[in-house]
Amino acid sequence: MKTAVAYTGAAIAEIAGCFAFWGWLRLGKPAWWLFPGLLALILFAYLLTLVETNAAGRAYATYGGIYIVASLAWLWMVESIRPDRWDVAGACLCLIGAAIILWGPRG
């Protein structure tokens, strides 16, 4: 459960942080948008350290699948663009891959 919460929080924080930079550079938002964006990116990095695994690379690889799903949720909820069937199919494949990485049997 702790891992799921860490991954979900990390995804929200990373997307929010990156969107702050996107807003500043691409949408003409004021430079002060960068400050909360940087705080969100620091939170993102911290949350990934809470994932229960012995290898950082494995934590990051698994996170990739979660990030893709969260990005599509952001696309829909914040940018008002509904993901299409190809978005959903790709996200499902990524989640399957993330599950294999996270829960695959190891010797």
N, CA, C and O atoms as CSV, one atom per row, in Angstrom:
chain,resi,resn,atom,element,x,y,z
A,1,MET,N,N,0.823,-1.189,0.000
A,1,MET,CA,C,0.000,0.000,0.000
A,1,MET,C,C,0.871,1.258,0.000
A,1,MET,O,O,0.588,2.213,-0.724
A,2,LYS,N,N,1.919,1.255,0.806
A,2,LYS,CA,C,2.816,2.406,0.870
A,2,LYS,C,C,3.423,2.691,-0.506
A,2,LYS,O,O,3.582,3.848,-0.895
A,3,THR,N,N,3.757,1.631,-1.233
A,3,THR,CA,C,4.342,1.798,-2.563
A,3,THR,C,C,3.355,2.448,-3.521
A,3,THR,O,O,3.724,3.348,-4.276
A,4,ALA,N,N,2.112,2.004,-3.498
A,4,ALA,CA,C,1.089,2.578,-4.384
A,4,ALA,C,C,0.878,4.063,-4.089
A,4,ALA,O,O,0.748,4.873,-5.007
A,5,VAL,N,N,0.847,4.411,-2.811
A,5,VAL,CA,C,0.670,5.816,-2.427
A,5,VAL,C,C,1.878,6.641,-2.868
A,5,VAL,O,O,1.724,7.752,-3.376
A,6,ALA,N,N,3.085,6.093,-2.674
A,6,ALA,CA,C,4.306,6.807,-3.075
A,6,ALA,C,C,4.323,7.030,-4.588
A,6,ALA,O,O,4.634,8.126,-5.054
A,7,TYR,N,N,3.990,5.992,-5.347
A,7,TYR,CA,C,3.988,6.135,-6.804
A,7,TYR,C,C,2.929,7.125,-7.276
A,7,TYR,O,O,3.193,7.941,-8.159
A,8,THR,N,N,1.749,7.060,-6.700
A,8,THR,CA,C,0.680,7.976,-7.100
A,8,THR,C,C,1.047,9.422,-6.766
A,8,THR,O,O,0.890,10.321,-7.593
A,9,GLY,N,N,1.533,9.629,-5.559
A,9,GLY,CA,C,1.950,10.975,-5.169
A,9,GLY,C,C,3.095,11.492,-6.023
A,9,GLY,O,O,3.119,12.661,-6.407
A,10,ALA,N,N,4.056,10.599,-6.321
A,10,ALA,CA,C,5.195,10.993,-7.161
A,10,ALA,C,C,4.723,11.398,-8.552
A,10,ALA,O,O,5.203,12.382,-9.116
A,11,ALA,N,N,3.790,10.644,-9.097
A,11,ALA,CA,C,3.288,10.960,-10.434
A,11,ALA,C,C,2.595,12.320,-10.465
A,11,ALA,O,O,2.822,13.122,-11.371
A,12,ILE,N,N,1.755,12.569,-9.477
A,12,ILE,CA,C,1.059,13.859,-9.426
A,12,ILE,C,C,2.070,14.993,-9.270
A,12,ILE,O,O,1.974,16.019,-9.945
A,13,ALA,N,N,3.041,14.799,-8.374
A,13,ALA,CA,C,4.041,15.844,-8.143
A,13,ALA,C,C,4.894,16.099,-9.387
A,13,ALA,O,O,5.165,17.249,-9.731
A,14,GLU,N,N,5.317,15.023,-10.062
A,14,GLU,CA,C,6.152,15.217,-11.250
A,14,GLU,C,C,5.389,15.916,-12.363
A,14,GLU,O,O,5.903,16.839,-12.994
A,15,ILE,N,N,4.178,15.479,-12.600
A,15,ILE,CA,C,3.386,16.088,-13.666
A,15,ILE,C,C,3.105,17.559,-13.343
A,15,ILE,O,O,3.209,18.418,-14.219
A,16,ALA,N,N,2.754,17.845,-12.098
A,16,ALA,CA,C,2.497,19.238,-11.714
A,16,ALA,C,C,3.757,20.082,-11.873
A,16,ALA,O,O,3.697,21.205,-12.373
A,17,GLY,N,N,4.901,19.539,-11.446
A,17,GLY,CA,C,6.155,20.282,-11.575
A,17,GLY,C,C,6.529,20.544,-13.014
A,17,GLY,O,O,6.928,21.652,-13.372
A,18,CYS,N,N,6.400,19.526,-13.832
A,18,CYS,CA,C,6.726,19.694,-15.251
A,18,CYS,C,C,5.722,20.615,-15.942
A,18,CYS,O,O,6.090,21.390,-16.824
A,19,PHE,N,N,4.462,20.528,-15.540
A,19,PHE,CA,C,3.454,21.400,-16.143
A,19,PHE,C,C,3.718,22.863,-15.806
A,19,PHE,O,O,3.426,23.749,-16.609
A,20,ALA,N,N,4.270,23.120,-14.620
A,20,ALA,CA,C,4.618,24.501,-14.260
A,20,ALA,C,C,5.640,25.060,-15.247
A,20,ALA,O,O,5.523,26.204,-15.686
A,21,PHE,N,N,6.633,24.258,-15.592
A,21,PHE,CA,C,7.623,24.691,-16.580
A,21,PHE,C,C,6.987,24.822,-17.956
A,21,PHE,O,O,7.276,25.772,-18.683
A,22,TRP,N,N,6.126,23.883,-18.320
A,22,TRP,CA,C,5.403,23.943,-19.595
A,22,TRP,C,C,4.590,25.239,-19.668
A,22,TRP,O,O,4.600,25.942,-20.678
A,23,GLY,N,N,3.890,25.535,-18.577
A,23,GLY,CA,C,3.083,26.743,-18.543
A,23,GLY,C,C,3.917,28.001,-18.728
A,23,GLY,O,O,3.527,28.916,-19.454
A,24,TRP,N,N,5.067,28.040,-18.065
A,24,TRP,CA,C,5.944,29.209,-18.173
A,24,TRP,C,C,6.519,29.344,-19.578
A,24,TRP,O,O,6.495,30.428,-20.160
A,25,LEU,N,N,7.039,28.237,-20.126
A,25,LEU,CA,C,7.706,28.308,-21.430
A,25,LEU,C,C,6.759,28.281,-22.625
A,25,LEU,O,O,7.026,28.925,-23.639
A,26,ARG,N,N,5.666,27.547,-22.515
A,26,ARG,CA,C,4.815,27.348,-23.681
A,26,ARG,C,C,3.491,28.101,-23.629
A,26,ARG,O,O,2.897,28.400,-24.665
A,27,LEU,N,N,3.036,28.404,-22.423
A,27,LEU,CA,C,1.732,29.053,-22.293
A,27,LEU,C,C,1.825,30.501,-21.840
A,27,LEU,O,O,0.805,31.166,-21.655
A,28,GLY,N,N,3.051,30.991,-21.660
A,28,GLY,CA,C,3.236,32.386,-21.284
A,28,GLY,C,C,2.856,32.725,-19.853
A,28,GLY,O,O,2.553,33.879,-19.551
A,29,LYS,N,N,2.867,31.734,-18.967
A,29,LYS,CA,C,2.556,31.996,-17.558
A,29,LYS,C,C,3.724,32.740,-16.920
A,29,LYS,O,O,4.843,32.688,-17.430
A,30,PRO,N,N,3.475,33.431,-15.810
A,30,PRO,CA,C,4.547,34.202,-15.168
A,30,PRO,C,C,5.634,33.299,-14.587
A,30,PRO,O,O,5.403,32.121,-14.317
A,31,ALA,N,N,6.817,33.872,-14.402
A,31,ALA,CA,C,7.978,33.115,-13.917
A,31,ALA,C,C,7.760,32.556,-12.520
A,31,ALA,O,O,8.396,31.564,-12.164
A,32,TRP,N,N,6.889,33.149,-11.715
A,32,TRP,CA,C,6.676,32.622,-10.365
A,32,TRP,C,C,6.092,31.216,-10.396
A,32,TRP,O,O,6.130,30.522,-9.380
A,33,TRP,N,N,5.550,30.772,-11.534
A,33,TRP,CA,C,5.073,29.399,-11.677
A,33,TRP,C,C,6.212,28.402,-11.452
A,33,TRP,O,O,5.970,27.256,-11.072
A,34,LEU,N,N,7.435,28.831,-11.682
A,34,LEU,CA,C,8.576,27.926,-11.536
A,34,LEU,C,C,8.804,27.501,-10.087
A,34,LEU,O,O,9.235,26.375,-9.838
A,35,PHE,N,N,8.524,28.382,-9.131
A,35,PHE,CA,C,8.787,28.050,-7.731
A,35,PHE,C,C,7.952,26.866,-7.243
A,35,PHE,O,O,8.525,25.910,-6.721
A,36,PRO,N,N,6.626,26.886,-7.387
A,36,PRO,CA,C,5.877,25.696,-6.968
A,36,PRO,C,C,6.222,24.479,-7.828
A,36,PRO,O,O,6.142,23.342,-7.363
A,37,GLY,N,N,6.604,24.723,-9.084
A,37,GLY,CA,C,7.033,23.616,-9.935
A,37,GLY,C,C,8.277,22.936,-9.389
A,37,GLY,O,O,8.364,21.708,-9.369
A,38,LEU,N,N,9.237,23.736,-8.948
A,38,LEU,CA,C,10.447,23.159,-8.355
A,38,LEU,C,C,10.137,22.414,-7.065
A,38,LEU,O,O,10.694,21.343,-6.825
A,39,LEU,N,N,9.265,22.957,-6.235
A,39,LEU,CA,C,8.875,22.268,-5.006
A,39,LEU,C,C,8.202,20.926,-5.311
A,39,LEU,O,O,8.442,19.925,-4.636
A,40,ALA,N,N,7.364,20.932,-6.333
A,40,ALA,CA,C,6.694,19.688,-6.724
A,40,ALA,C,C,7.704,18.661,-7.215
A,40,ALA,O,O,7.566,17.474,-6.917
A,41,LEU,N,N,8.709,19.089,-7.957
A,41,LEU,CA,C,9.720,18.148,-8.444
A,41,LEU,C,C,10.590,17.607,-7.306
A,41,LEU,O,O,11.026,16.457,-7.354
A,42,ILE,N,N,10.840,18.421,-6.298
A,42,ILE,CA,C,11.566,17.931,-5.116
A,42,ILE,C,C,10.711,16.887,-4.386
A,42,ILE,O,O,11.222,15.850,-3.962
A,43,LEU,N,N,9.432,17.158,-4.244
A,43,LEU,CA,C,8.522,16.193,-3.619
A,43,LEU,C,C,8.491,14.890,-4.411
A,43,LEU,O,O,8.517,13.805,-3.830
A,44,PHE,N,N,8.437,14.995,-5.717
A,44,PHE,CA,C,8.463,13.810,-6.587
A,44,PHE,C,C,9.683,12.938,-6.296
A,44,PHE,O,O,9.557,11.728,-6.108
A,45,ALA,N,N,10.853,13.553,-6.259
A,45,ALA,CA,C,12.081,12.790,-6.014
A,45,ALA,C,C,12.060,12.147,-4.633
A,45,ALA,O,O,12.467,10.996,-4.476
A,46,TYR,N,N,11.591,12.878,-3.643
A,46,TYR,CA,C,11.513,12.334,-2.286
A,46,TYR,C,C,10.570,11.131,-2.231
A,46,TYR,O,O,10.910,10.100,-1.650
A,47,LEU,N,N,9.393,11.260,-2.830
A,47,LEU,CA,C,8.414,10.177,-2.776
A,47,LEU,C,C,8.937,8.890,-3.402
A,47,LEU,O,O,8.618,7.799,-2.929
A,48,LEU,N,N,9.727,9.003,-4.447
A,48,LEU,CA,C,10.279,7.786,-5.052
A,48,LEU,C,C,11.239,7.071,-4.108
A,48,LEU,O,O,11.433,5.862,-4.235
A,49,THR,N,N,11.839,7.785,-3.173
A,49,THR,CA,C,12.728,7.114,-2.218
A,49,THR,C,C,11.951,6.284,-1.210
A,49,THR,O,O,12.545,5.466,-0.508
A,50,LEU,N,N,10.652,6.469,-1.119
A,50,LEU,CA,C,9.824,5.719,-0.174
A,50,LEU,C,C,9.360,4.374,-0.723
A,50,LEU,O,O,8.776,3.575,0.010
A,51,VAL,N,N,9.609,4.118,-1.991
A,51,VAL,CA,C,9.174,2.872,-2.612
A,51,VAL,C,C,9.960,1.706,-2.016
A,51,VAL,O,O,11.180,1.770,-1.863
A,52,GLU,N,N,9.243,0.659,-1.691
A,52,GLU,CA,C,9.852,-0.502,-1.045
A,52,GLU,C,C,10.490,-1.440,-2.073
A,52,GLU,O,O,9.870,-2.405,-2.521
A,53,THR,N,N,11.722,-1.142,-2.431
A,53,THR,CA,C,12.512,-1.990,-3.303
A,53,THR,C,C,13.973,-1.762,-2.972
A,53,THR,O,O,14.334,-0.730,-2.405
A,54,ASN,N,N,14.808,-2.717,-3.322
A,54,ASN,CA,C,16.229,-2.593,-2.997
A,54,ASN,C,C,17.042,-1.967,-4.124
A,54,ASN,O,O,18.257,-1.814,-3.991
A,55,ALA,N,N,16.403,-1.604,-5.222
A,55,ALA,CA,C,17.130,-1.055,-6.368
A,55,ALA,C,C,16.397,0.175,-6.913
A,55,ALA,O,O,15.219,0.102,-7.265
A,56,ALA,N,N,17.097,1.282,-6.975
A,56,ALA,CA,C,16.492,2.512,-7.472
A,56,ALA,C,C,16.011,2.356,-8.915
A,56,ALA,O,O,14.925,2.820,-9.263
A,57,GLY,N,N,16.812,1.708,-9.746
A,57,GLY,CA,C,16.432,1.531,-11.148
A,57,GLY,C,C,15.128,0.787,-11.311
A,57,GLY,O,O,14.321,1.118,-12.180
A,58,ARG,N,N,14.914,-0.222,-10.476
A,58,ARG,CA,C,13.655,-0.972,-10.532
A,58,ARG,C,C,12.490,-0.089,-10.089
A,58,ARG,O,O,11.407,-0.155,-10.671
A,59,ALA,N,N,12.700,0.721,-9.084
A,59,ALA,CA,C,11.651,1.639,-8.636
A,59,ALA,C,C,11.290,2.609,-9.752
A,59,ALA,O,O,10.113,2.873,-9.993
A,60,TYR,N,N,12.304,3.139,-10.435
A,60,TYR,CA,C,12.057,4.099,-11.516
A,60,TYR,C,C,11.380,3.432,-12.714
A,60,TYR,O,O,10.489,4.015,-13.331
A,61,ALA,N,N,11.803,2.217,-13.037
A,61,ALA,CA,C,11.210,1.509,-14.175
A,61,ALA,C,C,9.738,1.221,-13.926
A,61,ALA,O,O,8.905,1.410,-14.813
A,62,THR,N,N,9.417,0.765,-12.723
A,62,THR,CA,C,8.019,0.504,-12.387
A,62,THR,C,C,7.219,1.799,-12.401
A,62,THR,O,O,6.081,1.833,-12.869
A,63,TYR,N,N,7.816,2.850,-11.890
A,63,TYR,CA,C,7.157,4.151,-11.848
A,63,TYR,C,C,6.760,4.619,-13.242
A,63,TYR,O,O,5.748,5.301,-13.404
A,64,GLY,N,N,7.534,4.262,-14.231
A,64,GLY,CA,C,7.239,4.683,-15.598
A,64,GLY,C,C,5.824,4.331,-16.024
A,64,GLY,O,O,5.146,5.145,-16.651
A,65,GLY,N,N,5.373,3.137,-15.694
A,65,GLY,CA,C,4.014,2.730,-16.039
A,65,GLY,C,C,2.967,3.557,-15.320
A,65,GLY,O,O,1.958,3.950,-15.905
A,66,ILE,N,N,3.219,3.818,-14.044
A,66,ILE,CA,C,2.302,4.635,-13.261
A,66,ILE,C,C,2.257,6.064,-13.809
A,66,ILE,O,O,1.192,6.674,-13.899
A,67,TYR,N,N,3.421,6.579,-14.170
A,67,TYR,CA,C,3.513,7.930,-14.716
A,67,TYR,C,C,2.694,8.078,-15.999
A,67,TYR,O,O,2.023,9.091,-16.199
A,68,ILE,N,N,2.751,7.078,-16.856
A,68,ILE,CA,C,2.008,7.144,-18.120
A,68,ILE,C,C,0.507,7.217,-17.860
A,68,ILE,O,O,-0.192,8.016,-18.483
A,69,VAL,N,N,0.015,6.398,-16.952
A,69,VAL,CA,C,-1.415,6.424,-16.624
A,69,VAL,C,C,-1.789,7.776,-16.005
A,69,VAL,O,O,-2.811,8.363,-16.361
A,70,ALA,N,N,-0.967,8.260,-15.088
A,70,ALA,CA,C,-1.246,9.557,-14.456
A,70,ALA,C,C,-1.205,10.682,-15.485
A,70,ALA,O,O,-1.989,11.627,-15.397
A,71,SER,N,N,-0.308,10.593,-16.450
A,71,SER,CA,C,-0.234,11.619,-17.498
A,71,SER,C,C,-1.503,11.654,-18.336
A,71,SER,O,O,-1.975,12.726,-18.717
A,72,LEU,N,N,-2.051,10.485,-18.619
A,72,LEU,CA,C,-3.298,10.450,-19.381
A,72,LEU,C,C,-4.467,10.968,-18.550
A,72,LEU,O,O,-5.382,11.593,-19.088
A,73,ALA,N,N,-4.443,10.713,-17.249
A,73,ALA,CA,C,-5.476,11.277,-16.371
A,73,ALA,C,C,-5.360,12.800,-16.357
A,73,ALA,O,O,-6.370,13.502,-16.387
A,74,TRP,N,N,-4.133,13.308,-16.313
A,74,TRP,CA,C,-3.904,14.768,-16.366
A,74,TRP,C,C,-4.425,15.333,-17.688
A,74,TRP,O,O,-5.083,16.373,-17.717
A,75,LEU,N,N,-4.121,14.631,-18.778
A,75,LEU,CA,C,-4.587,15.040,-20.102
A,75,LEU,C,C,-6.097,15.233,-20.092
A,75,LEU,O,O,-6.615,16.209,-20.634
A,76,TRP,N,N,-6.791,14.292,-19.471
A,76,TRP,CA,C,-8.237,14.316,-19.471
A,76,TRP,C,C,-8.784,15.350,-18.485
A,76,TRP,O,O,-9.651,16.147,-18.843
A,77,MET,N,N,-8.280,15.341,-17.241
A,77,MET,CA,C,-8.868,16.179,-16.197
A,77,MET,C,C,-8.411,17.641,-16.244
A,77,MET,O,O,-9.196,18.543,-15.954
A,78,VAL,N,N,-7.155,17.878,-16.604
A,78,VAL,CA,C,-6.634,19.250,-16.580
A,78,VAL,C,C,-6.694,19.894,-17.959
A,78,VAL,O,O,-7.073,21.058,-18.093
A,79,GLU,N,N,-6.319,19.133,-18.981
A,79,GLU,CA,C,-6.278,19.711,-20.324
A,79,GLU,C,C,-7.557,19.469,-21.126
A,79,GLU,O,O,-7.673,19.918,-22.266
A,80,SER,N,N,-8.504,18.769,-20.535
A,80,SER,CA,C,-9.820,18.500,-21.140
A,80,SER,C,C,-9.732,17.789,-22.486
A,80,SER,O,O,-10.545,18.030,-23.378
A,81,ILE,N,N,-8.738,16.909,-22.627
A,81,ILE,CA,C,-8.616,16.087,-23.840
A,81,ILE,C,C,-8.782,14.632,-23.411
A,81,ILE,O,O,-7.964,14.094,-22.666
A,82,ARG,N,N,-9.836,14.016,-23.886
A,82,ARG,CA,C,-10.117,12.634,-23.487
A,82,ARG,C,C,-9.149,11.680,-24.185
A,82,ARG,O,O,-9.004,11.729,-25.407
A,83,PRO,N,N,-8.482,10.809,-23.415
A,83,PRO,CA,C,-7.597,9.820,-24.032
A,83,PRO,C,C,-8.389,8.921,-24.990
A,83,PRO,O,O,-9.531,8.556,-24.708
A,84,ASP,N,N,-7.776,8.571,-26.113
A,84,ASP,CA,C,-8.449,7.695,-27.062
A,84,ASP,C,C,-8.096,6.234,-26.762
A,84,ASP,O,O,-7.358,5.943,-25.821
A,85,ARG,N,N,-8.629,5.334,-27.567
A,85,ARG,CA,C,-8.417,3.903,-27.314
A,85,ARG,C,C,-6.955,3.515,-27.392
A,85,ARG,O,O,-6.532,2.583,-26.708
A,86,TRP,N,N,-6.175,4.201,-28.205
A,86,TRP,CA,C,-4.752,3.892,-28.330
A,86,TRP,C,C,-3.991,4.343,-27.091
A,86,TRP,O,O,-3.048,3.681,-26.656
A,87,ASP,N,N,-4.404,5.470,-26.527
A,87,ASP,CA,C,-3.826,5.921,-25.258
A,87,ASP,C,C,-4.092,4.890,-24.165
A,87,ASP,O,O,-3.190,4.512,-23.417
A,88,VAL,N,N,-5.341,4.444,-24.086
A,88,VAL,CA,C,-5.731,3.486,-23.047
A,88,VAL,C,C,-5.026,2.150,-23.252
A,88,VAL,O,O,-4.539,1.554,-22.292
A,89,ALA,N,N,-4.966,1.680,-24.481
A,89,ALA,CA,C,-4.290,0.404,-24.755
A,89,ALA,C,C,-2.810,0.489,-24.401
A,89,ALA,O,O,-2.265,-0.431,-23.791
A,90,GLY,N,N,-2.167,1.565,-24.771
A,90,GLY,CA,C,-0.755,1.733,-24.445
A,90,GLY,C,C,-0.519,1.802,-22.954
A,90,GLY,O,O,0.440,1.220,-22.447
A,91,ALA,N,N,-1.392,2.515,-22.240
A,91,ALA,CA,C,-1.270,2.617,-20.786
A,91,ALA,C,C,-1.447,1.258,-20.119
A,91,ALA,O,O,-0.739,0.937,-19.165
A,92,CYS,N,N,-2.382,0.465,-20.614
A,92,CYS,CA,C,-2.583,-0.881,-20.066
A,92,CYS,C,C,-1.335,-1.745,-20.265
A,92,CYS,O,O,-0.925,-2.465,-19.355
A,93,LEU,N,N,-0.744,-1.672,-21.437
A,93,LEU,CA,C,0.488,-2.418,-21.684
A,93,LEU,C,C,1.605,-1.980,-20.742
A,93,LEU,O,O,2.366,-2.806,-20.236
A,94,CYS,N,N,1.691,-0.694,-20.518
A,94,CYS,CA,C,2.718,-0.177,-19.608
A,94,CYS,C,C,2.489,-0.649,-18.181
A,94,CYS,O,O,3.441,-0.982,-17.476
A,95,LEU,N,N,1.235,-0.681,-17.751
A,95,LEU,CA,C,0.938,-1.162,-16.400
A,95,LEU,C,C,1.259,-2.640,-16.240
A,95,LEU,O,O,1.726,-3.073,-15.187
A,96,ILE,N,N,1.007,-3.402,-17.283
A,96,ILE,CA,C,1.372,-4.824,-17.241
A,96,ILE,C,C,2.889,-4.954,-17.104
A,96,ILE,O,O,3.380,-5.752,-16.304
A,97,GLY,N,N,3.614,-4.180,-17.873
A,97,GLY,CA,C,5.076,-4.196,-17.772
A,97,GLY,C,C,5.556,-3.769,-16.402
A,97,GLY,O,O,6.478,-4.374,-15.854
A,98,ALA,N,N,4.951,-2.742,-15.841
A,98,ALA,CA,C,5.329,-2.268,-14.508
A,98,ALA,C,C,5.076,-3.347,-13.458
A,98,ALA,O,O,5.893,-3.547,-12.560
A,99,ALA,N,N,3.944,-4.040,-13.571
A,99,ALA,CA,C,3.624,-5.109,-12.622
A,99,ALA,C,C,4.638,-6.250,-12.716
A,99,ALA,O,O,5.046,-6.809,-11.698
A,100,ILE,N,N,5.035,-6.586,-13.918
A,100,ILE,CA,C,6.038,-7.646,-14.094
A,100,ILE,C,C,7.359,-7.232,-13.441
A,100,ILE,O,O,7.997,-8.033,-12.758
A,101,ILE,N,N,7.759,-6.000,-13.653
A,101,ILE,CA,C,9.008,-5.515,-13.054
A,101,ILE,C,C,8.911,-5.516,-11.535
A,101,ILE,O,O,9.846,-5.944,-10.857
A,102,LEU,N,N,7.798,-5.045,-10.995
A,102,LEU,CA,C,7.653,-4.904,-9.553
A,102,LEU,C,C,7.475,-6.251,-8.853
A,102,LEU,O,O,8.089,-6.498,-7.814
A,103,TRP,N,N,6.643,-7.116,-9.414
A,103,TRP,CA,C,6.283,-8.339,-8.703
A,103,TRP,C,C,6.841,-9.620,-9.317
A,103,TRP,O,O,6.527,-10.717,-8.855
A,104,GLY,N,N,7.664,-9.489,-10.353
A,104,GLY,CA,C,8.246,-10.687,-10.964
A,104,GLY,C,C,9.099,-11.458,-9.964
A,104,GLY,O,O,9.810,-10.864,-9.153
A,105,PRO,N,N,9.021,-12.790,-10.027
A,105,PRO,CA,C,9.820,-13.589,-9.089
A,105,PRO,C,C,11.311,-13.424,-9.346
A,105,PRO,O,O,11.770,-13.442,-10.488
A,106,ARG,N,N,12.038,-13.266,-8.278
A,106,ARG,CA,C,13.495,-13.121,-8.377
A,106,ARG,C,C,14.148,-14.162,-7.493
A,106,ARG,O,O,13.623,-14.523,-6.439
A,107,GLY,N,N,15.295,-14.638,-7.934
A,107,GLY,CA,C,16.004,-15.686,-7.181
A,107,GLY,C,C,16.727,-15.239,-5.987
A,107,GLY,O,O,17.346,-16.052,-5.300
